[in-house]
Amino acid sequence: MIFSRRTRAGRHAKADEQGRAGDRAAPLDEPELSDPASPDASAVAAPGAETGPYDLAEAPEGLRIDLGSLQIPAVDGVEIRAQAGEDGVIQQLELAHGASALQLGVLAAPRTESLWEEVRPEIRTALLADGVAAEEVPGRWGTELRARLRTQQGFDDLRLIGIDGPRWMVRAVFRGPAAIDPAQAGPLQDCLTGLVVSRDEEARPTREALPLRLPGEVPQAPEAPPAVAGAPRRKASPRRGKN
């Protein structure tokens, strides 16, 4: 896995803004707070135990890159591109593999309602206002949006996914071949199914982006120990840890 820091948005910045349009379309006069201090038996549950994204409390062990509210699995061949300010706060996060990319974000959400069901129609409306039709299709995590943008470089295919968890919602946007055919998502799909959300205990307005930050140190896969003369070479057992 490669980690790189960008100082400005790339050519997909406009499409990313459209992917976030639902967040801006309906500002709340009195924002609802996602308050961790008031438990509710009917709370939105974390995604299934067999696949992620996971809430930190339910996450399995694994080697991950800690970006604050999101912990991303270390998957070979995936490049993490982060656009961050001088304070180290990440403003845009994108994972790339081959011709495909995956943009990730995480928002504060109500305890008892699906935020994705609320913002998805708003995203469709915002895209339509820009002359882009979005189609609702069933997917692994429920209803997804598929859209095709016309850019100066040609067409840009998008697959927008919202995944509700306990007091958070992961926003994922696949681009390129992975947006057209989920079977081509490969390592990017592995990053999403192994993603971990670390939601702090602070009460936040619904739809507020949970903070992301640059990692202090990027974990590296363990290397095999050097061979000792006259002794058989043994394979190193991978070390697994939980952030």
C-alpha positions in Angstrom: 0.0 0.0 0.0 1.2 3.5 -0.9 0.3 6.6 0.9 0.6 10.0 -0.7 -0.5 13.5 0.3 -1.9 15.9 -2.3 -1.9 19.6 -1.9 -4.8 20.2 -4.3 -7.7 18.4 -5.8 -7.2 16.3 -8.9 -9.3 16.2 -12.1 -12.1 14.4 -10.3 -12.8 17.2 -7.8 -15.9 18.5 -9.5 -17.5 15.0 -9.6 -16.6 14.6 -5.9 -18.4 17.8 -5.1 -21.5 16.4 -6.9 -21.1 13.2 -4.9 -21.3 15.3 -1.8 -24.2 17.4 -3.1 -26.7 15.7 -0.9 -24.8 17.0 2.1 -25.3 20.6 1.0 -28.7 20.4 -0.5 -30.8 20.6 2.7 -29.0 22.6 5.4 -30.7 22.2 8.8 -32.0 25.2 10.6 -31.7 23.4 13.9 -29.3 20.5 13.3 -30.1 17.3 15.0 -27.3 16.1 17.3 -26.1 12.5 17.2 -25.9 12.2 21.0 -24.0 9.1 22.3 -25.4 9.7 25.8 -28.9 8.5 25.0 -29.0 4.8 24.1 -31.9 3.4 22.2 -32.9 -0.2 21.7 -34.0 0.5 18.1 -30.6 2.0 17.2 -29.3 1.5 13.7 -27.0 -1.5 13.9 -23.6 -1.8 12.5 -23.2 -3.6 9.1 -23.2 -7.4 9.3 -20.5 -9.1 11.3 -19.2 -11.0 8.3 -18.3 -7.9 6.3 -17.6 -4.3 6.9 -17.5 -1.4 7.2 -17.2 -2.2 10.9 -17.8 -0.1 14.0 -14.6 0.0 16.0 -16.3 -1.9 18.8 -17.0 -4.9 16.5 -14.0 -4.8 14.2 -11.9 -7.9 13.7 -8.1 -7.8 14.0 -6.1 -6.7 11.1 -3.3 -4.4 9.8 -4.8 -1.0 9.1 -3.8 2.6 8.5 -5.3 4.9 11.2 -6.7 8.1 9.6 -8.7 9.1 12.7 -12.4 8.3 12.1 -11.5 5.8 9.4 -9.1 2.9 9.6 -8.2 1.5 6.2 -7.0 -2.0 5.6 -3.4 -2.3 4.3 -4.1 -3.9 0.9 -1.3 -4.5 -1.6 -1.4 -2.4 -4.7 -3.8 0.2 -3.3 -2.6 3.8 -3.2 -4.2 6.2 -0.6 -4.3 9.8 -1.8 -5.1 12.4 0.8 -5.6 16.1 0.3 -5.0 17.7 3.6 -4.6 21.2 5.0 -1.6 22.6 6.9 -3.1 21.3 10.2 -3.0 17.7 8.8 -6.8 17.5 8.6 -7.8 15.5 5.6 -10.2 17.3 3.3 -10.5 14.6 0.6 -9.6 10.9 0.7 -9.3 8.7 -2.4 -8.0 5.1 -2.8 -6.7 4.1 -6.2 -6.0 0.8 -7.9 -5.3 0.5 -11.6 -7.9 2.5 -13.5 -10.4 2.5 -10.6 -10.7 4.7 -7.6 -12.7 4.8 -4.4 -13.5 8.1 -2.6 -14.3 7.7 1.1 -15.9 9.9 3.8 -17.8 9.3 7.0 -20.6 11.5 8.5 -22.3 11.8 11.8 -25.7 10.2 11.6 -28.9 9.8 13.8 -29.0 6.9 16.2 -32.3 5.5 15.0 -32.7 6.4 11.3 -31.0 5.7 8.0 -29.1 8.7 6.8 -28.5 7.2 3.4 -32.2 6.9 2.8 -32.5 10.6 3.5 -29.6 12.0 1.5 -29.8 9.6 -1.6 -32.9 11.5 -3.1 -31.1 14.8 -2.5 -28.0 13.6 -4.4 -30.1 12.5 -7.3 -31.8 15.9 -7.4 -28.5 17.7 -7.3 -27.1 15.6 -10.1 -30.2 16.1 -12.2 -29.9 19.9 -11.7 -26.5 19.5 -13.4 -28.0 17.6 -16.2 -26.8 14.2 -14.9 -29.3 11.3 -14.5 -28.7 8.9 -11.7 -30.2 5.4 -11.5 -31.1 3.6 -8.4 -29.9 -0.1 -8.4 -29.7 -2.8 -5.8 -26.2 -3.5 -4.4 -24.3 -5.3 -1.7 -25.1 -2.6 0.9 -28.6 -1.8 -0.3 -29.7 0.8 -2.9 -26.9 2.4 -4.8 -26.8 5.3 -7.3 -25.2 4.9 -10.7 -24.3 8.0 -12.8 -22.2 9.0 -15.8 -20.6 12.4 -15.9 -19.3 14.1 -19.0 -15.8 15.6 -18.4 -13.1 17.2 -20.6 -11.3 13.8 -20.5 -14.5 11.9 -21.6 -17.1 10.1 -19.5 -16.6 9.4 -15.8 -18.7 6.6 -14.3 -19.8 6.8 -10.6 -21.3 4.3 -8.2 -22.4 6.0 -5.0 -22.9 3.9 -1.9 -24.1 4.9 1.6 -23.6 2.5 4.5 -25.3 3.2 7.8 -23.7 2.2 11.0 -24.3 3.2 14.7 -24.3 7.0 14.7 -22.3 7.2 11.4 -22.7 6.7 7.7 -19.8 5.8 5.3 -20.1 7.5 2.0 -18.3 5.6 -0.8 -17.9 6.5 -4.4 -16.4 4.1 -6.9 -15.1 5.5 -10.2 -13.9 4.0 -13.4 -14.3 0.3 -14.2 -15.2 -0.5 -10.6 -18.2 1.8 -10.9 -19.5 -0.1 -14.0 -18.9 -3.6 -12.8 -18.5 -4.3 -9.1 -16.6 -7.5 -9.9 -13.7 -5.3 -11.1 -13.5 -3.5 -7.7 -11.0 -6.1 -6.5 -8.6 -4.6 -3.8 -10.7 -1.5 -3.5 -13.7 -3.7 -2.5 -11.4 -5.3 0.1 -10.7 -1.9 1.5 -14.4 -1.1 1.8 -15.4 -4.4 3.3 -12.5 -4.2 5.8 -13.0 -0.5 6.7 -13.3 0.4 10.4 -15.1 3.5 11.7 -13.9 5.0 14.9 -16.7 7.3 16.0 -15.8 9.6 18.9 -18.2 10.2 21.8 -18.8 13.9 20.9 -22.4 14.9 20.1 -22.3 16.2 16.5 -24.8 17.7 14.1 -26.2 15.1 11.7 -24.3 15.0 8.4 -21.2 16.6 9.9 -18.1 15.0 8.5 -16.2 13.0 11.1 -12.6 14.2 11.4 -9.9 12.5 9.4 -6.1 13.1 9.8 -2.9 12.1 8.3 -1.3 9.0 9.9 1.7 9.4 12.1 3.2 6.2 10.7 2.1 4.0 7.8 2.3 0.3 8.8 4.4 -1.9 6.6 4.0 -5.6 5.9 6.5 -7.6 8.0 9.6 -9.0 6.1 11.1 -12.4 6.5 14.1 -12.6 8.8 17.5 -13.0 7.1 18.7 -16.6 6.6 21.3 -18.0 9.0 24.2 -19.9 7.5 23.7 -23.6 8.0 20.1 -23.2 9.2 16.9 -23.8 7.2 15.1 -20.6 6.2 11.7 -20.2 7.8 8.8 -18.1 6.6 7.9 -15.2 8.8 4.5 -15.4 10.3 2.5 -12.2 9.6 1.9 -10.1 12.7 -1.6 -8.9 13.1 -2.7 -6.1 15.3 -5.7 -4.0 16.1 -5.5 -0.2 16.0 
